[in-house]
Amino acid sequence: MKKIAFVFLFCILGLATAGYSQTKDTLVENGCKYVMHEVQKGQTLYGLSKQYKLTVERLVEDNPGTENGIQIGQLLKIYAGKAEVVHKHVVSKGESLYKISKMYGVTVAQLTAWNPGLTERLDIGQEIIIRKEAATGAAQPKTQPQPAVRREQVTAKPAEPEPVRQDVEVKENAEVSVVESQPVASVAERKQVYNVFLLLPLYTQEGVQEDDGQKVETLEAYERIKSFDFIQFYEAAMLAVEDVTVQDVKVNFYVKDVNERNNAELGRWIAEGVFADADLIIGPFFRENFRTMLSYAQNHHIMIINPFTVAPVETSAQLFRTMATFGHQAVNLAEYIRQHYSKAQVLLLNNGGSDSKRISVYHSSMMKALQDNPGISVKEVNYKSGGVAAVQASLNPTCENFVVAFFDGEITVTNFIQSMNRKELENVTLVTSSDWRKYDKIETEYYSRLKTHYIDQFFVDYSDPEVIRFIDRFRERYNLEPTLDHFAFQGYDITRFFLTALIQYGNGFGLEVNDLKLPLLCTQFHYVRSAQQTYENSFCHIYRLSNYKYVNAWQDDEEVTPTISPAKNKKRR
């Protein structure tokens, strides 16, 4: 009897905290499916946007008047996708889950989600449910399975061979405060053929010398060496292109080598009209290259994707930034603390170096985000002059203290971590960036004692079936372990997301990209519109160290990944 009572109580507590526990009903309007959510005490539009993985703008659009606030007991419409229709596929001889997924333009993960108990072992005559959005009509298989696309002939559907032209990372610390505005309707143009350029540093045009004196002049020669960081971005992007298969739409995907040494050549390509017919440009990765390309994109109304910078950009070009700004990072951290603590203190450590501006942005952004939560305070601590003693003197013994530090340098970080551990402080949670993980001389136990949380755009859950499938596929194709450090996961996510957006919404898409539900590997995209035509990604990961494993901090303790990091790179044969 006690066991039954315990289970019943557990169920009640689970329902009280579950993400969809307050849904009252579902409804369909104009081809869209909604669930109804009853507002509970303490809930905000921002919190609900994270809970349901929508933007605040989408919630306001579906619930007019909520921009002025929401009330306890109020019923809100929560967008849950297009109203779906179902098709039953009958398994034929020789078919596999992967082959069937390609026939319908879905993923294996979707098939298993729609068909509980479905495994790789299929029986002839077995029925498999296929779901499709109502907007695309009844689900029907493609006229024929899509063949594997050779890397030299990359298109989004079978077509005449298209050459991959062989021909940023902008790591800046500058930042601006968060500016959000109401969504503006985009003017998208649907086409049958799209031209997409990936501009990344492959150094194929340089006279790069290896130890054996080999000169790299072509991508084929480069492929034999494979020693540069961004090759994995390129390789993963090719896999993403293969996965974006849509009937009656063709994508010409061109790759050009644009690095920090050939900006003059980039200017020559522009003058020659190489990008004249471009619909979408991903990159370049370096600051000078990107500024050159951004000016061209602005004047020729070409959408451009900035892969890795958090710095502000002033332009009227249609620009999508994949990295969350420092302001958006701070808002995510504030929301995380608010959801877990009614009383807490945030101590922002200012070391007087390159971290100062980031700390300043965090301070103003978190103060604004937490202005309705008097139990949570935010203040800066002058770590440069006061050191760990100043941190200790600022701690509040009656609540949890989130100590936020972004300074760098192995000696500085090591001394800080060791000193904090020697103090044996209680009620302290350290928050920093994933950059600190590169200091491998620091004992993992030290980070664990400080309940270390990391803020980062990219985080890989190695227990995710999509991640496992991608790793196996990458290993099989390239005989190499994909890693975040070499941008494999980022290359796949960025390429797949924006190619899908281009095909689905047309040239000139805007905030409607937030409706895309894709099985991405290391990040998500939740865009807000800032100045003019600039769209900023407001999403970032918060993960932590738990039992020597990195886990998503938003999830329960039981939901952990099986390993801290992927296996070491295999030596290429």
Buried (B, 14 or more C-beta within 10 A) or exposed (E): EEEEEEEEEEEEEEEEEEEEEBBEEEEEEEEBBBBBBBBEEEBBBBBBBBBBEBBBBBBBBBBEEBBEEBEEEBBBBBBBEBBBBEBEBEBEEEBEBBEBBBBBBBBBBBBBBBBEEBEEEBEEEBEBBBBBBBEBEEBBBBEEBBEEBEBEBBBBBBEEEBEBBBBBBBEEBEBBBBBBEEBEEBEBEEBEBBBBBBBBBBBBBBEBEEEEEEEBBEBEBBBEBEEBEBBBBBBBBBBBBBBBBBEEBBBBBBBBBBBBBBBEBBBEBBEEEBBEEBBBBBBBBBBBBBBBBBEBBBEEEBBBBBBBBBBBBEBEBBBBBBBBBBBBBBBBBBBBBBBEBEEBBBBBBBBEBEBBBBBBBBBBBBBBBBEEBEEBBBEBBEBBEBBBEBBBEBBEEEBBBBBBBBBBEEEBBBEBBEBBBEEEBEBBBBBBBBEBBEBEEBEEEBBBBBBBBBBBBBBBBBBBEBBEBBBEBBBEBBEBBBBBEBBBBBBBBBBBBBBBBBBBBBBBBBBBBBBBEBBBBBBBBBBBBBBEBBBBBBBBBBBBBBEEBBBBBBEEEEEBBEEEBBEEEEEEE
